Amino acid sequence: MNITEAASCASCDRAIDGAMQKFCPSCGQPTPAHRIDWHFLGHELEHSVLHMDRGIFYSLKELMLRPGHLMRDYIQGRRGHQVKPLLMLMIMSAVVVVLSKYLAGQGVLDSAVFAGASTGSQAGAGTALDPAQVAKASKLAADLMNQYFTAFTLLLLPLEALAFRLAFGRTGKLNYPEWLVITTLLTVQTFVFWAVLLVLHRWVPQPSNWAVLLSMVYAVFSLVQFFQGYPRWKAVLRTLLGLGLFGIVSIAVGQVLALVLLVLSMR
């Protein structure tokens, strides 16, 4: 029997009450279930991605134009039209990777890593470490981060949330999971700037550096807007403190990874 003519829910088998029923009252499954065809896929694309009142474009627009309000709405439960922050993060991470490869012609972290390798080589010159090995370890760390860019981004998110949680303390009475959501949205902002600057990479050198700088400024704006009624100067200082703590942690993670690879390469 055609699934669109089914008399019961495809998920829980509850009887469909009538032709006007759109969702199963027991499990929320759309009723009747639609066969996957070109019309179905086009409908899903329109409503999940391209629809201007919901979907990824709507959420990105809101995140960039009124970021603090979007974050507050999401935290307070007004999420009906919003795409999940983690889904936005995954999508924008993939966009950055693709644009880096096909427009800039390099890995996402290439420019930063080569600079790090050069610094490491100079540091190794005055020690027992072989500068060539230091450079090789830095390059291996870069390759790993490029290959698993999204995974490293997800790995750093809990650390970023912890940095802001420590910086803001009990301000706003936010718990750690709520800070995870906020820092996920802040990271999405970074990727939006990064993607735009990669498109303009012929005119804007080192787009990743500019993206980080712009995202830091925008993080201040976003959190000042989020904490309405809280003294702005305090919100600015706490945001900068959170960014500083996270910057230190990020550098430490990169250094530890390079050090581990260096030790392994010397065996």
Residue pairs with C-beta under 8 A, 6 or more apart in sequence:
2 35
3 10
3 32
3 33
3 34
3 35
4 32
4 33
4 34
4 35
5 32
6 16
6 32
6 33
7 15
7 16
8 14
8 15
8 16
9 15
9 16
9 24
9 26
9 27
9 29
9 31
10 29
10 31
10 32
10 33
11 24
11 27
11 29
12 24
12 26
12 27
12 29
14 24
14 25
14 26
14 27
16 24
16 31
16 32
17 25
21 31
22 30
22 31
23 29
23 30
23 31
24 30
24 31
34 40
47 54
47 55
48 55
48 56
49 55
49 56
49 57
50 57
51 57
51 58
52 58
52 61
53 81
54 80
54 81
54 82
54 83
55 83
56 83
56 87
56 88
56 91
58 81
58 82
58 83
59 70
59 81
59 82
59 83
59 88
60 88
60 92
60 188
60 192
62 69
62 70
62 82
63 70
63 88
63 185
63 188
63 189
63 192
64 189
64 192
66 225
67 185
67 189
67 218
67 221
67 222
67 225
67 226
68 221
68 222
68 223
68 224
68 225
68 226
68 227
68 228
69 225
69 226
70 82
70 185
71 181
71 182
71 185
71 222
71 226
72 226
72 228
73 79
73 82
74 82
74 85
74 181
74 185
75 174
75 178
75 181
75 182
85 181
85 184
85 185
85 188
86 184
88 184
88 185
88 188
89 153
89 154
89 184
89 187
89 188
89 191
90 150
92 188
92 191
92 192
92 195
93 149
93 150
93 153
93 191
94 150
95 191
95 195
96 108
96 149
96 191
96 194
96 195
96 198
97 108
97 146
97 149
97 150
99 195
99 198
99 199
100 106
100 107
100 108
100 110
100 198
101 107
103 198
103 199
103 201
104 198
104 201
104 207
107 113
107 142
107 143
107 146
108 145
108 146
108 149
108 208
109 142
109 145
109 146
109 149
109 208
110 142
110 146
111 206
111 208
111 209
112 142
112 208
112 209
113 138
113 139
113 141
113 142
113 145
114 142
116 138
116 142
116 254
116 258
117 134
117 135
117 138
117 139
117 142
118 135
120 131
120 134
120 135
120 137
120 138
120 258
121 131
121 132
121 134
121 135
122 131
123 129
123 134
124 130
124 131
124 133
124 134
125 131
129 262
133 262
133 265
133 266
134 258
134 262
136 265
137 258
137 259
137 261
137 262
137 265
138 258
140 258
140 261
140 265
141 254
141 257
141 258
141 261
144 152
144 257
144 261
145 152
145 254
145 257
153 187
155 253
156 246
156 249
156 250
156 253
157 180
157 183
157 184
157 187
158 180
159 246
159 249
159 250
159 253
160 183
160 186
160 187
160 246
160 249
161 176
161 179
161 180
161 182
161 183
162 176
162 179
163 242
163 243
163 245
163 246
163 249
164 179
164 182
164 183
164 239
164 242
164 246
165 174
165 176
165 179
166 242
166 245
167 238
167 239
167 241
167 242
167 245
168 174
168 179
168 238
168 242
171 227
171 230
171 234
171 238
172 226
172 227
172 230
174 182
182 223
182 226
185 222
186 215
186 219
186 222
189 215
189 218
189 219
189 222
190 211
190 212
190 215
191 211
193 210
193 211
193 214
193 215
193 218
194 207
194 208
194 211
197 204
197 207
197 208
197 210
197 211
198 207
200 207
201 207
204 210
216 243
219 239
219 243
220 235
220 236
220 239
220 240
223 235
223 238
223 239
224 232
224 235
224 236
224 239
227 235
